[in-house]
Amino acid sequence: MGTRPRIVSLLPSATEIVCALGLGDALVGVTHECDFPPEVVGKPVLTSSRISHETMSSAEVDHAVRSQLDGHGSIYNLDEKLLAELKPDLVITQELCEVCAVSYKTVLQAARLIESDARVVSLEPNNIQDIFANIRTVGELAGASAEAKTLVRELTVQLDALAVLLTEVETRPRTLVLEWLEPPFAPGHWVPEQVAFAGGDASFGNAGGKSRTTTAEEIRAYAPEVIVLAPCGYYKDDILRALERARLPRGWNDLPAVRDGKVWAVDATSYFSRPGPRVVEGAEILLKIIHPEIFGEPSEAQAVRVPRELMTAE
């Protein structure tokens, strides 16, 4: 199999992919957001964020991000000195989203300072098949092609199993997944696919494309029967805390999902924001949220129902 390359992952999703392929020991550096699997905690951290969603409201985070990016800055710091000291053979990053990780340009500039011939690879998934392709790519670059093929095959079997389960489903409830609270963001990339695999109507979103801001008028017109709060980078507790200060779109309390108590908070960071193996598990969680009468409600570890009194509209 040969010598494993020394890998630096500047993406939490790439960290998950590397470890899922059994390459955790080859991982010599990660980001400040890499927290899964647990064994990556304690590895050298190369990044930090200039913005904290733990101390800022949803609207404040949005404003800070837009201000930084509009000024052509970055919301992340990269420890270039540590990167050079780690002497990686392979650096995994991305160009897809400036909000999700250190910019590709910054990584390339830093890589030029490394004395070793580090290869910088950018992962650009737009849908679930792209995620599977990324898994195969990482496997090929790291000498784990067979493991990658096996993992993709297992994930495909899980998705196929969802398709079989949906033969029992006669309706596809209108499902709204919000990727940000204030302002509200309609989902993009692989998230509408997750909704579709879970037996929901996925028309409110931009499958394969970027998420985008939406409006109270669009949301009211869609009249969602199920709402899933999955702001990018948030865990369930983060969402519930953010709701205390957030102002949701006008007319929120009149939406069918809100009236019927079908608003859920999920670990977006684990199952929706990161384009890694766990997006399939995210679809399985959505299946229970959207069709609890058939498949049973999700466990509290998977999703929590949001109390109506915690949601305040404009």
C-alpha positions as CSV (number, residue, x, y, z in Angstrom):
1,M,0.0,0.0,0.0
2,G,3.0,2.3,0.4
3,T,3.7,5.2,2.8
4,R,0.6,7.2,3.7
5,P,0.9,10.9,2.9
6,R,1.0,13.5,5.7
7,I,-2.4,15.1,5.4
8,V,-3.6,18.5,6.5
9,S,-7.4,19.0,6.3
10,L,-8.7,22.5,6.1
11,L,-12.3,21.3,5.9
12,P,-14.3,19.5,8.7
13,S,-15.9,17.5,6.0
14,A,-12.6,16.4,4.5
15,T,-11.5,15.5,8.0
16,E,-14.5,13.2,8.3
17,I,-13.8,11.6,4.9
18,V,-10.1,11.0,5.8
19,C,-11.0,9.3,9.0
20,A,-13.9,7.3,7.4
21,L,-11.2,5.9,5.1
22,G,-9.1,4.7,8.0
23,L,-6.5,7.4,7.5
24,G,-6.8,9.2,10.8
25,D,-3.2,8.5,11.8
26,A,-2.1,10.2,8.6
27,L,-3.9,13.4,9.6
28,V,-1.3,15.8,10.9
29,G,-3.4,19.0,11.0
30,V,-7.0,20.1,11.2
31,T,-9.2,23.2,11.5
32,H,-10.7,24.7,14.7
33,E,-14.1,23.3,13.7
34,C,-13.0,19.7,13.2
35,D,-14.7,17.8,16.0
36,F,-15.7,14.5,14.4
37,P,-14.8,11.8,14.8
38,P,-13.7,12.5,18.4
39,E,-10.1,11.2,17.9
40,V,-9.3,14.3,15.8
41,V,-9.7,16.5,18.8
42,G,-6.2,17.4,20.0
43,K,-4.5,17.3,16.6
44,P,-2.6,20.5,15.6
45,V,-5.1,23.2,14.7
46,L,-4.3,25.5,11.8
47,T,-7.2,27.9,11.7
48,S,-9.3,30.2,13.8
49,S,-12.4,32.3,13.2
50,R,-12.8,36.1,13.5
51,I,-16.5,35.6,14.1
52,S,-18.3,33.8,17.0
53,H,-21.8,32.6,16.6
54,E,-21.8,31.8,20.3
55,T,-21.7,35.4,21.3
56,M,-23.4,37.0,18.3
57,S,-27.0,36.8,17.0
58,S,-27.9,35.3,13.7
59,A,-28.3,38.8,12.2
60,E,-25.0,40.0,13.7
61,V,-23.1,37.0,12.3
62,D,-24.7,37.6,8.8
63,H,-23.7,41.3,8.9
64,A,-20.1,40.5,10.1
65,V,-19.7,37.9,7.4
66,R,-21.0,40.2,4.6
67,S,-18.8,43.1,5.8
68,Q,-15.7,41.0,5.8
69,L,-16.3,39.4,2.4
70,D,-17.6,42.6,0.8
71,G,-14.3,44.2,1.8
72,H,-12.5,41.2,0.2
73,G,-11.3,40.0,3.5
74,S,-11.7,36.6,5.2
75,I,-13.4,35.5,8.3
76,Y,-10.7,32.9,9.0
77,N,-7.0,33.0,10.0
78,L,-4.6,30.4,8.8
79,D,-1.4,29.6,10.8
80,E,1.1,29.6,8.0
81,K,4.0,29.0,10.3
82,L,2.4,25.8,11.7
83,L,1.5,24.6,8.2
84,A,5.1,24.9,7.2
85,E,6.3,23.1,10.3
86,L,3.9,20.2,9.7
87,K,5.4,19.5,6.2
88,P,2.2,18.0,4.7
89,D,2.3,16.0,1.5
90,L,-1.4,16.7,0.9
91,V,-3.5,19.7,1.9
92,I,-7.3,19.4,1.4
93,T,-9.3,22.7,1.0
94,Q,-12.1,24.1,-1.0
95,E,-13.3,27.0,-3.2
96,L,-17.0,26.4,-2.9
97,C,-17.8,28.8,0.0
98,E,-15.8,31.6,1.5
99,V,-17.9,31.3,4.7
100,C,-17.1,27.6,5.2
101,A,-13.4,27.6,5.3
102,V,-10.1,29.4,4.6
103,S,-10.0,30.7,1.1
104,Y,-8.3,28.6,-1.6
105,K,-6.1,31.5,-2.6
106,T,-4.8,31.9,1.0
107,V,-4.0,28.2,1.2
108,L,-2.2,28.2,-2.2
109,Q,-0.1,31.2,-1.1
110,A,0.8,29.5,2.2
111,A,1.6,26.2,0.5
112,R,4.3,28.0,-1.6
113,L,6.2,28.6,1.6
114,I,6.3,24.9,2.5
115,E,9.7,23.4,1.7
116,S,8.1,20.0,0.8
117,D,6.2,19.5,-2.4
118,A,2.7,19.7,-0.8
119,R,-0.2,19.0,-3.1
120,V,-3.2,21.3,-2.6
121,V,-6.5,19.7,-3.6
122,S,-9.8,21.6,-3.7
123,L,-13.0,19.7,-3.1
124,E,-16.0,21.3,-4.8
125,P,-19.2,19.2,-4.2
126,N,-22.5,20.6,-5.4
127,N,-24.6,17.5,-4.8
128,I,-24.5,14.1,-3.2
129,Q,-22.8,12.4,-6.2
130,D,-20.1,15.0,-6.0
131,I,-19.6,14.2,-2.3
132,F,-19.2,10.5,-3.3
133,A,-16.7,11.6,-6.0
134,N,-14.8,13.5,-3.4
135,I,-14.5,10.5,-1.2
136,R,-13.1,8.5,-4.1
137,T,-10.7,11.4,-4.9
138,V,-9.3,11.5,-1.4
139,G,-9.0,7.8,-1.4
140,E,-6.9,7.9,-4.6
141,L,-4.6,10.6,-3.4
142,A,-4.0,9.0,0.0
143,G,-3.6,5.4,-1.2
144,A,-6.9,4.2,0.0
145,S,-8.9,3.7,-3.2
146,A,-10.3,0.3,-2.2
147,E,-11.5,1.8,1.1
148,A,-13.1,4.7,-0.7
149,K,-15.0,2.4,-3.1
150,T,-16.3,0.4,-0.2
151,L,-17.5,3.5,1.7
152,V,-19.2,4.9,-1.4
153,R,-20.9,1.6,-2.0
154,E,-22.1,1.4,1.6
155,L,-23.5,4.9,1.4
156,T,-25.2,4.2,-1.8
157,V,-26.9,1.1,-0.3
158,Q,-28.2,3.4,2.5
159,L,-29.7,5.8,0.0
160,D,-31.2,2.9,-2.0
161,A,-32.8,1.7,1.2
162,L,-34.5,5.1,1.6
163,A,-36.0,4.8,-1.9
164,V,-37.4,1.4,-0.9
165,L,-39.0,2.8,2.3
166,L,-40.6,5.6,0.3
167,T,-42.7,3.1,-1.7
168,E,-44.9,3.2,1.4
169,V,-45.3,7.0,1.2
170,E,-48.2,8.5,-0.7
171,T,-47.6,12.2,0.1
172,R,-44.6,14.5,-0.1
173,P,-45.2,17.3,2.5
174,R,-44.0,20.8,1.6
175,T,-40.7,20.9,3.5
176,L,-38.7,24.1,4.3
177,V,-35.1,23.7,5.4
178,L,-33.7,27.0,6.5
179,E,-29.9,27.3,6.2
180,W,-29.9,30.6,8.1
181,L,-32.4,32.2,10.5
182,E,-32.0,36.0,10.1
183,P,-32.1,36.7,7.2
184,P,-33.7,33.4,6.2
185,F,-31.8,31.3,3.7
186,A,-33.4,28.8,1.3
187,P,-31.3,25.6,1.0
188,G,-28.9,24.8,-1.8
189,H,-26.4,22.3,-3.0
190,W,-27.1,18.8,-1.6
191,V,-29.8,19.7,1.0
192,P,-32.7,19.7,-1.4
193,E,-31.6,16.2,-2.4
194,Q,-31.6,15.1,1.2
195,V,-35.2,16.4,1.4
196,A,-36.2,14.5,-1.7
197,F,-34.5,11.3,-0.5
198,A,-36.5,11.7,2.7
199,G,-39.8,11.9,1.0
200,G,-40.4,15.6,1.2
201,D,-41.2,18.2,-1.4
202,A,-37.9,19.7,-2.3
203,S,-39.0,22.5,-4.6
204,F,-38.2,25.3,-2.1
205,G,-34.4,25.4,-2.6
206,N,-31.7,25.4,-5.2
207,A,-30.5,21.8,-5.7
208,G,-27.0,21.7,-6.9
209,G,-26.6,25.5,-6.5
210,K,-25.9,28.0,-3.8
211,S,-28.2,28.7,-1.0
212,R,-29.8,32.1,-1.1
213,T,-31.7,34.6,1.0
214,T,-35.4,34.2,0.8
215,T,-38.3,36.4,1.9
216,A,-41.4,36.2,4.1
217,E,-43.5,36.4,1.0
218,E,-41.9,33.4,-0.6
219,I,-42.1,31.4,2.6
220,R,-45.8,32.3,3.0
221,A,-46.6,31.4,-0.6
222,Y,-44.9,28.0,-0.1
223,A,-46.8,27.4,3.1
224,P,-44.5,24.7,4.5
225,E,-46.0,21.8,6.2
226,V,-42.7,20.8,7.8
227,I,-39.9,23.2,8.8
228,V,-36.4,22.2,9.6
229,L,-34.0,24.7,11.1
230,A,-30.5,23.9,10.0
231,P,-28.4,27.1,10.0
232,C,-24.9,26.4,8.6
233,G,-22.4,25.5,11.3
234,Y,-25.0,25.2,14.1
235,Y,-25.8,22.4,16.5
236,K,-29.2,22.0,18.0
237,D,-28.3,23.9,21.2
238,D,-26.8,26.7,19.0
239,I,-30.1,27.0,17.2
240,L,-32.2,27.1,20.3
241,R,-29.9,29.8,21.7
242,A,-30.0,31.8,18.5
243,L,-33.8,31.7,18.4
244,E,-33.9,33.7,21.6
245,R,-32.6,36.7,19.7
246,A,-33.7,36.0,16.2
247,R,-36.6,37.7,14.4
248,L,-38.2,35.2,12.0
249,P,-40.0,36.2,8.8
250,R,-43.3,38.1,9.1
251,G,-46.3,35.7,9.1
252,W,-44.2,32.9,10.6
253,N,-46.8,32.0,13.3
254,D,-49.4,31.5,10.6
255,L,-47.5,28.9,8.6
256,P,-49.0,25.4,8.6
257,A,-45.9,23.8,10.1
258,V,-45.8,26.3,13.0
259,R,-49.5,25.9,13.7
260,D,-49.2,22.1,13.7
261,G,-46.0,22.0,15.9
262,K,-43.9,20.6,13.1
263,V,-40.8,22.8,13.4
264,W,-37.6,21.0,14.2
265,A,-34.0,21.8,15.0
266,V,-31.2,19.5,13.8
267,D,-27.4,19.3,14.1
268,A,-26.8,21.1,10.8
269,T,-23.0,20.9,11.4
270,S,-23.1,17.1,11.6
271,Y,-25.6,16.1,9.0
272,F,-26.3,19.0,6.6
273,S,-23.6,21.7,6.4
274,R,-20.7,19.3,5.9
275,P,-20.5,17.5,2.6
276,G,-19.2,14.3,4.0
277,P,-20.4,10.7,4.7
278,R,-23.0,11.8,7.3
279,V,-25.2,13.6,4.8
280,V,-26.8,10.2,4.2
281,E,-27.6,10.0,7.9
282,G,-29.1,13.5,7.6
283,A,-31.5,12.2,4.9
284,E,-32.5,9.4,7.3
285,I,-33.2,11.9,10.1
286,L,-35.3,14.0,7.7
287,L,-37.3,10.9,6.8
288,K,-38.5,10.6,10.4
289,I,-39.1,14.3,10.7
290,I,-41.2,14.4,7.5
291,H,-43.0,11.1,7.9
292,P,-43.2,10.3,11.6
293,E,-46.5,8.6,11.2
294,I,-44.8,5.9,9.2
295,F,-41.3,5.7,10.5
296,G,-41.6,7.1,14.0
297,E,-40.3,10.4,15.3
298,P,-36.5,11.1,15.4
299,S,-34.7,10.6,18.7
300,E,-33.8,13.6,20.7
301,A,-30.2,13.1,19.7
302,Q,-31.2,13.4,16.0
303,A,-33.6,16.3,16.2
304,V,-35.7,18.4,18.7
305,R,-39.1,19.9,18.2
306,V,-38.9,23.7,18.6
307,P,-41.4,25.2,21.1
308,R,-43.6,27.8,19.6
309,E,-42.9,30.3,22.3
310,L,-39.3,30.2,21.3
311,M,-40.0,31.6,17.9
312,T,-40.6,35.3,17.5
313,A,-41.6,36.8,14.1
314,E,-41.0,40.3,12.9
